[in-house]
Every structure is written in structure tokens, then in C-alpha cells.
Amino acid sequence: MHLKFQGSAVRSRERSHCILGAMGTEGLVLQGRHIRLEPLDHGHVDGLGAAAAVDPSLYQWSPVPQGKVEATKYVENALAWREAGTAVPFAIVRLDDGVVIGSTRFWKPRAMGVAAGPSAQWASLRTPARSATPG
């Protein structure tokens, strides 16, 4: 996955609790071989509505906005959470044709305490002083 910045990615407002607070996400684009994650905005509403209509049975266990009105509310909520620093929402775009195929988000991004496997959490505790301790 590649990390790209398009346009201005720096925000003047800082949030010490959010890893992306000072950097912002307006120009943050994450791209793999098949999809691109780009910051969710109102320009993705129609694409999200169309993606949800393809096969509603895929979303029987999770709430997915159906139609333009629900997709608009969904995007507005996601943008409010981004503004509050509690989520970083992205549209999922297929690279082959540029079609919006869904959305995702990182919840409560934090500089410390991000959910990680035990080995990753343990690695942060390995300091030179600790590793030099006998026993």
C-alpha cells in the first residue's frame, strides 16, 4: 500500500489525542493494487448509494445507507466524526474504473493505545534500559 498526499494535507488546528490531528486527512490517499482509499466527502454520495444497491444481501448484518438521502446523512455523520477527531472516513474506489465501491473508516485514531497484537505492544516496552536488565 502506498501513502500519498494530494493537495494541502496540513491543518492548522491540532488535536493532541489524534494521530492525524495536526496532519489532517484532506489529501491523504491510501492506494493498493486494486483499490484506493480517499477521504470521504459529499462527492461520494451517489457512488455509495449505487454501491449499496448492487446486492443488498451482502449488508444484511450491518447498516448500509440505501438511496441518496441515507447516503447523504451517512457522509454528513462521517464528516462530523472526522471533524471531532473520533474517526477518519474514506471512500473505497476501484482503480480499474474509478467507481466508488464502499467506505471504511479508522475509529478513534490515537498516538498511543491503538489496538495492536501482543507482540507489537510488547515491542514498545523494550527499551535499552530494560533489555540490559539481568534475568
C-alpha positions as CSV (number, residue, x, y, z in Angstrom):
1,M,0.0,0.0,0.0
2,H,1.2,3.5,-0.9
3,L,0.7,6.6,1.2
4,K,0.1,9.7,-1.0
5,F,-0.7,13.3,-0.3
6,Q,-2.7,15.2,-2.8
7,G,-3.2,18.9,-2.3
8,S,-2.9,20.5,1.1
9,A,-2.6,17.9,3.8
10,V,-1.7,20.1,6.7
11,R,-4.3,21.5,9.1
12,S,-3.7,24.5,11.3
13,R,-5.8,23.1,14.1
14,E,-4.1,20.5,16.3
15,R,-5.6,17.7,18.3
16,S,-3.1,16.1,20.6
17,H,-5.2,13.0,21.1
18,C,-5.5,12.2,17.4
19,I,-2.5,10.9,15.4
20,L,-3.8,12.6,12.3
21,G,-4.9,15.8,14.0
22,A,-2.1,18.1,13.1
23,M,-1.6,16.5,9.7
24,G,-5.3,16.3,8.6
25,T,-6.7,13.9,6.1
26,E,-7.9,16.1,3.3
27,G,-5.1,15.0,1.0
28,L,-4.4,11.6,2.5
29,V,-4.8,8.8,-0.1
30,L,-4.0,5.2,0.6
31,Q,-3.6,3.1,-2.6
32,G,-3.1,-0.6,-3.2
33,R,-3.0,-2.7,-6.3
34,H,-6.8,-2.8,-6.8
35,I,-8.4,-0.1,-4.7
36,R,-7.7,3.5,-3.4
37,L,-8.9,4.9,-0.1
38,E,-9.6,8.6,-0.4
39,P,-11.0,11.0,2.2
40,L,-14.8,10.6,2.2
41,D,-16.7,13.7,1.1
42,H,-20.1,14.7,-0.4
43,G,-18.8,13.9,-3.9
44,H,-19.0,10.2,-2.9
45,V,-22.8,10.2,-2.1
46,D,-24.1,9.0,-5.4
47,G,-21.4,6.3,-5.7
48,L,-22.1,5.0,-2.2
49,G,-25.8,4.8,-3.0
50,A,-25.1,2.9,-6.2
51,A,-22.7,0.5,-4.4
52,A,-25.2,-0.3,-1.7
53,A,-27.9,-1.1,-4.4
54,V,-25.8,-3.7,-6.2
55,D,-26.5,-6.6,-3.7
56,P,-28.3,-5.6,-0.5
57,S,-28.0,-9.2,0.8
58,L,-24.3,-8.5,1.4
59,Y,-25.2,-6.0,4.1
60,Q,-27.9,-7.9,5.9
61,W,-25.9,-7.7,9.2
62,S,-24.7,-4.1,9.0
63,P,-26.4,-0.8,8.5
64,V,-25.8,0.5,5.0
65,P,-27.4,3.6,3.6
66,Q,-29.9,2.9,0.9
67,G,-30.5,5.7,-1.6
68,K,-29.2,9.3,-1.9
69,V,-30.9,10.7,1.3
70,E,-29.5,8.0,3.6
71,A,-26.1,8.2,1.9
72,T,-26.0,11.9,2.4
73,K,-26.8,11.5,6.1
74,Y,-24.1,8.8,6.3
75,V,-21.5,11.1,4.8
76,E,-22.5,14.0,6.9
77,N,-22.2,11.9,10.1
78,A,-18.8,10.6,9.0
79,L,-17.6,14.1,8.3
80,A,-18.8,15.3,11.7
81,W,-16.9,12.5,13.4
82,R,-13.8,13.4,11.4
83,E,-14.1,17.0,12.4
84,A,-14.4,15.9,16.1
85,G,-11.3,13.7,15.7
86,T,-13.1,10.5,16.5
87,A,-12.9,8.8,13.1
88,V,-11.1,9.1,9.8
89,P,-13.5,8.1,7.0
90,F,-12.5,7.0,3.5
91,A,-14.3,6.2,0.3
92,I,-13.2,2.9,-1.3
93,V,-12.6,3.4,-5.0
94,R,-11.8,0.6,-7.5
95,L,-8.7,1.6,-9.5
96,D,-9.7,-0.1,-12.8
97,D,-12.6,2.2,-13.4
98,G,-12.7,4.8,-10.6
99,V,-16.1,3.5,-9.3
100,V,-16.9,4.0,-5.6
101,I,-17.5,0.6,-4.2
102,G,-17.9,1.4,-0.5
103,S,-16.5,3.2,2.5
104,T,-14.4,2.4,5.6
105,R,-13.0,4.4,8.5
106,F,-10.4,4.3,11.2
107,W,-12.1,4.8,14.6
108,K,-10.6,6.9,17.3
109,P,-7.1,7.2,15.9
110,R,-4.7,7.7,18.8
111,A,-1.0,8.2,19.2
112,M,-0.8,5.6,22.0
113,G,-3.1,2.7,22.8
114,V,-4.0,1.8,19.3
115,A,-5.3,-1.8,19.2
116,A,-2.4,-3.9,18.2
117,G,-1.3,-7.5,18.7
118,P,0.6,-8.5,21.8
119,S,3.9,-8.6,20.1
120,A,3.5,-5.0,18.8
121,Q,2.5,-3.9,22.3
122,W,5.4,-5.7,23.9
123,A,7.9,-4.3,21.4
124,S,7.1,-0.7,22.6
125,L,8.2,-1.8,26.1
126,R,11.6,-3.0,25.0
127,T,13.9,-0.1,25.9
128,P,17.7,-0.2,26.1
129,A,17.5,0.0,30.0
130,R,15.0,-2.9,30.2
131,S,16.9,-5.1,27.8
132,A,20.1,-4.5,29.8
133,T,18.4,-5.7,33.0
134,P,19.6,-9.1,34.0
135,G,17.3,-12.0,34.4
